[in-house]
Amino acid sequence: MRGTESKLKKDERAVSIPLTHALTFGITAILVTLLLSSAGAFLQSQEQVVGESQLNEIGSDIASHTESLDRLNQRGDSGDASVSPAYPSAVVGDSYTISFGTDDDGGGVIEIETSLRDHSLVYPVSNETALDTDAEMESTDPVLCVRDDEITLGEENCDE
Amino acid sequence: MVDSNAERAQLLLITALLIATFIMSAVVLLNLLHESPSFDTQQDSLSMSDTERVSAQLEADLQQYFYAHSSDELVGYAEEGDFDGEIDELGSRYTNLIGQSASGHLNVEYNSGESEMGAIVYGNETTETEGSEQIFTEVGEITRFYLEATGDGFVDITFNMSDGTDVFEISEEDVSWNDESVEWDQFVEVDFTYGGGEIRTDEGYLSFSELETDEEFNVSADINHLEEGRFYISTQGGSNSLEPDSRLNGENGVIVNPAFDISYTNPDIRYSNTIQLFEERDQ
């Protein structure tokens, strides 16, 4: 009996150092991959939340400026005003484009397009002065202005 | 457990590799994060509200200055030469004042090209006419008609425009414009600018729209008694037709509706506008 135990203790036929290494790296690789994918998805969703929050702030601010320009234009005969807000050129790494549009009822809206979302973010505005729906501005040069009884945006339209 | 130096070395190597892999994974994960700079929209929003506040305040102040410029009666006219220079001086004072309260630069100038010249007839509680007196002939447009009466004394005033087409009457108890009337007791204010205006009293309100007059019309006044108050009518162009012995006051060739060029600049906003004190109202 003692002889059999001694034989088993010295039996190393099923033990392989390369196999141990392969198993260790394999399990580690699987764990790291799972960690990366789950953490990556979590970070991406958090980025989207933060990005939308910042874009909402920008959209609301542009709506506020648009209404202020509208009120300034209604005062006097030839209102001419421009505002250059200090917005970031990119939100969570993506630039964005701002334009004016109309909703289903014909009311004015501000649209922000970004690759963060499939659809534009839309913010309604209350305005008497016409909005230039052909104009758009990139996030790198945000400027809004009222010219010739029309509220427009973008450097090329406001510098004329 | 570790039976030899060779096995110990292998264990250390594997541990080192695992730690290195973990660190690399952390680096990769952190690099996935995009930097998004924080920003503050408060500054330019404040600048925008500053611009609105300053322009509204300036307009109100210019209106008060215009009224107080020529007479203590707060009548809406000004002599052109004096007014131009005084607005320049006022503009300089404003620029300094705004520079102390906000980070902006304000400039205001009188715009003679856009301003309207015309004639004015005015009076107060000391003014009476002997029956109906013609005060304007062949008027193109009434720039402003303002009347204020207070107290509970006897009042009897009639303004007849275009030979009865539009008649304004104020008696002791009510104020009427053509077929409509509103009662008053202690206070009445008539404010008519170009195409329309309103009558406000302590007992009611009446709005009226455009004059039903022809292109050119005459205006006559019958001021029997005004216990306490003042009134004036100014017209664009033309001249008043007051007789030399009239007890009404009048001026010709004066500014009846001044225009101003204003501009306000601060780091975020550029604003310029031409404002005219009295503009046609939307009815």
Interface residues (C-beta under 8 A of the other chain):
Chain A: I17 H21 T24 F25 T28 V32 L35 L36 A39 G40 L43 Q44 E47 V50 G51 Q54 E57 I58 D61 S64 H65 S68 R71 L72 R75 G76 D77 S78 G79 D80 A81 S82 V83 S84 P85 A86 Y87 P88 A90 V91 V92 G93 D94
Chain B: Q10 I14 L17 L18 T21 F22 S25 V28 L29 L32 L33 H34 E35 S36 P37 F39 D40 T41 Q43 D44 S45 S47 M48 S49 T51 E52 S55 A56 E59 E114 A259 I262 D268 I269 R270 Y271 S272 N273 T274 I275 Q276
